[in-house]
Amino acid sequence: MTERPGYLRPGAALPWWTWVLAVHAFFVWALYVGIFEAGWSGSSRGQFTPLSLAHENNIAVWWSGVCLLIPGLMFFSLGLRDGVAMRDRVMWVSLALVILGLSLDEVGSLHERVDIIGGWWALLPFGVVGSAAFAYGVARMLRAPGRRPTAMLVLASLLLFFLVAGLERLESLRFFQADMARSRLVIEEAIELLAEFLLIFAAALEFRKADGIGFNRVSIAVAPRSIPWFDVLLFVALIGHVVAAMLLAPDVRNSGRGNPEIWYPMSVFLLVGFHFAHHPSSFAGGRWAVRTVAVIFVVLSAAQMQNIGEYVVAWWPGVIDESFYGNWHVRALLTALPVMLMLALRVPWRTTVALALALLALLVLLHPGRMHFESYYLFSGVLAFAAYRFLVTAR
């Protein structure tokens, strides 16, 4: 028996679209200021770098990846509901998989890596598959009068993504002059955020109809337990994550681009936060205690993309020594401690001790310096799945 994704009680919170647009505007502003006001810098320690959509592995790109992860999960949830017609199920699931792939690409810079290997022609098969999934969804939704607004939103988002790809192509051909290139970058990132917003909007429209609730009461924080067999899918994805972490060579990983190994722990920690946002009675201490727990897991998700110590040093140099925030063991410990604390409050002490010993053994096995092992993200991926397994699916 699965639960509904949930919705906002009247007056419980701001409608999702207000704060999503506000955060979008903030990151576009930060990109503009970082390029035109504070001066452009390619340095990874620049003051605006942690908030720059033009860089990788930071808070801004985490937000962009999350804004693709959310509609992917929402469409996936719609496709796996009971009573959905098979063709609709195929439509929602295929659309969801493409959008989740876009989220992975945003975090891991997949299309840039493929472009290096085979140029734009190597990207063509991925574009064809993704466009076909979008086209099938749009065509099927247009045949149902009640879904035509959703179809137009999905189609508009696809066209915006094509526009972004076109701007990137022109940039690769050195079409823009220096000043125009900087303006192009701000416009391109703003268009991409708008396309992501339209996808969330489209999914929210379908949730409103499926659950029979007002649009402003829709929650875009999908409750993971509302998706059938999702724990099994996450375990299969964990295996893929571990294999990728073992096989991805360090020189490929440290190429100045996004890291695909970030996506799994980032996504799972966020889902744990979403779970507690939907379950105000999960912890003793009332609603605010549970909200605090949800925020902790959202921060853990963001911390997979942006080392928080690095963020502090970028804005307040000298507060934390660089060797401290860059220490592998410190980052692993800061990730594990809040999870273990939540586990200690929620599961039997024997289970907590056994899991702590297993994680300690994993830390020893994955000590820094192992070739072809991305130690931290392999560790955080296992930790994220353990948090999901014992905090979300445990009865």
Residue, then its C-alpha position, 0 to 999 in steps of 0.5 A: m500500500t503506497e501513500r499519496p505524494g501529499y499536499l500543502r495544507p491551506g496556509a501551511a507554506l508558500p506555493w511552490w512556484t513563488w519560492v522556486l522563481a525566487v531562487h531562480a532569480f537569485f542565482v541568475w542575479a548571482l551569475y550576473v554580478g559574478i560576471f559583470e560586477a565582481g569581475w569574471s574569474g575562472s578560479s575555483r575560489g572566486q567569491f561568487t563561484p559557489l553561486s555561479l551557474a557558469h561553474e561546476n560542482n557548486i550550490a547553483v548547479w545543485w539547485s539546477g540539478v534538483c529542479l530537473l530531479i523534481p519533475g522527473l520524480m513527479f512524472f515517474s510517480l504519475g506513471l507508476r500509480d495504480g489504474v494508469a493506462m499502459r500507454d500513459r504509463v509508458m508516456w510518464v515513465s519515458l518522459a521521467l527517465v529523460i528528465l532524470g537523465l537531464s538532471l544527471d547531465e546537469v550534475g555530471s557534465l555528461h554531454e560535455r564529456v561525450d562532446i569531447i570524445g566524438g563531437w556534436w555527432a556523438l550527442l545526436p543519438f541522445g538528442v534523438v532519444g530524448s526528443a522522441a520521448f518528449a514528442y511522444g508525451v506531447a502528442r499523447m497529451l494533446r489528444a486529451p483535451g484536459r492535458r493540453p496545457t501540460a503538453m504545451l508546457v512540456l513542448a515549450s520546455l523542449l524548445l527552450f532546451f533546444l535554444v540552450a543547445g543552439l547557444e552552446r553550439l554558437e559559443s563553441l564556434r566562437f560566434f560571440q565577442a567577449d562582452m556578448a559571450r558573457s551576456r549569452l552565458v547569463i541568458e543561456e542559464a536563465i533560459e535553462l532555469l525557465a525550461e526546468f520551471l516549466l517542467i515542474f509546472a507541467a508535473a504540478l498540473e497533472f498532480r493537481k488533477a490526479d489528486g483533486i486538489g488546488f494548484n497552490r496546495v500541490s507539493i513538489a517534494v515528492a514523498p518517495r514512499s508514494i512510488p511503488w518499488f522505489d526502494v528496489l530501484l534505489f538499490v539497483a541504482l546504488i549498484g550502478h553508482v558503486v560500479a561507476a565510482m570504481l571504474l571512473a578514472p581520477d583524471v577523468r573525474n578531475s577534469g574541471r567538469g561536473n562529477p556524475e558520481i555526485w548525483y546518486p547521494m545528492s538525490v537520495f539524501l534529498l529524498v530522505g529530506f522530502h520524506f520527513a517533510h511529509h511526515p510531521s510525526s516522525f520524530a518526537g519534538g513536534r513539527w519543527a523538529v521534523r522540519t529541522v531533520a528535513v533541512i539537515f538532509v537537504v543540506l547533506s544533499a547540497a554538500q555533496m555538490q559543494n564542500i561547505g568548508e570551501y563555501v565558507v573559505a570563499w566568502w570569509p578567507g582565513v576562517i577555516d584552514e584550507s587543509f581542514y575543509g579539504n581533508w577527506h576524513v573530515r568531510a566523510l565524518l561530517t556527512a556520517l555524523p548527522v545520519m548516524l544521529m538520526l539513526a540512533l533516534r529512530v532504529p534499535w541500538r543494535t542496528t545502529v551499532a552494526l551499521a556504524l561498524a559497517l561504515l567504519a570498515l568501509l572507511v578503512l577500505l576506501h582510504p584516500g589514494r586508492m586508484h580508480f576509487e572515488s572514495y568519498y562519493l562511494f562512501s556517501g552513496v552507501l551512507a545515503f542508501a542506508a539512511y533511506r533504508f532505515l529512516v524511510t522504508a523501515r516500519 
